[in-house]
Amino acid sequence: MLDGVEKCGIGNWEGVSESVGSKDASMCKEHYHSMYLADPKHILDQIKDEIRERENEMVDTDRVLRDINKRLIHMSGVKLVSTILGV
């Protein structure tokens, strides 16, 4: 829904409806008004969830980068040892 509103603009409920695919224009308008305008707590909860998800992704990214760095260090050490030993 929010992607459709972002893409088509608030008020273009026909366009939003086409973007959503499962609701007609009046249903999209009603859903948007009831979920995002009448209940701001709902959208704030969604934003908090998205922030938590992104924070988790950042933690995962940091972990992956540390792992890659360790592997690169190990590989360069192996290459150095093999060069020294002539293997």
Secondary structure as the mmCIF struct_conf table of DSSP 4:
data_model
#
loop_
_struct_conf.conf_type_id
_struct_conf.id
_struct_conf.beg_label_comp_id
_struct_conf.beg_label_asym_id
_struct_conf.beg_label_seq_id
_struct_conf.end_label_comp_id
_struct_conf.end_label_asym_id
_struct_conf.end_label_seq_id
HELX_RH_AL_P HELX_RH_AL_P1 LEU A 2 CYS A 8
TURN_TY1_P TURN_TY1_P1 ILE A 10 GLY A 11
HELX_RH_AL_P HELX_RH_AL_P2 TRP A 13 VAL A 20
BEND BEND1 GLY A 21 LYS A 23
HELX_RH_AL_P HELX_RH_AL_P3 ALA A 25 TYR A 32
HELX_RH_PI_P HELX_RH_PI_P1 HIS A 33 LEU A 37
BEND BEND2 ALA A 38 ALA A 38
HELX_RH_AL_P HELX_RH_AL_P4 PRO A 40 LEU A 85
TURN_TY1_P TURN_TY1_P2 GLY A 86 GLY A 86
#
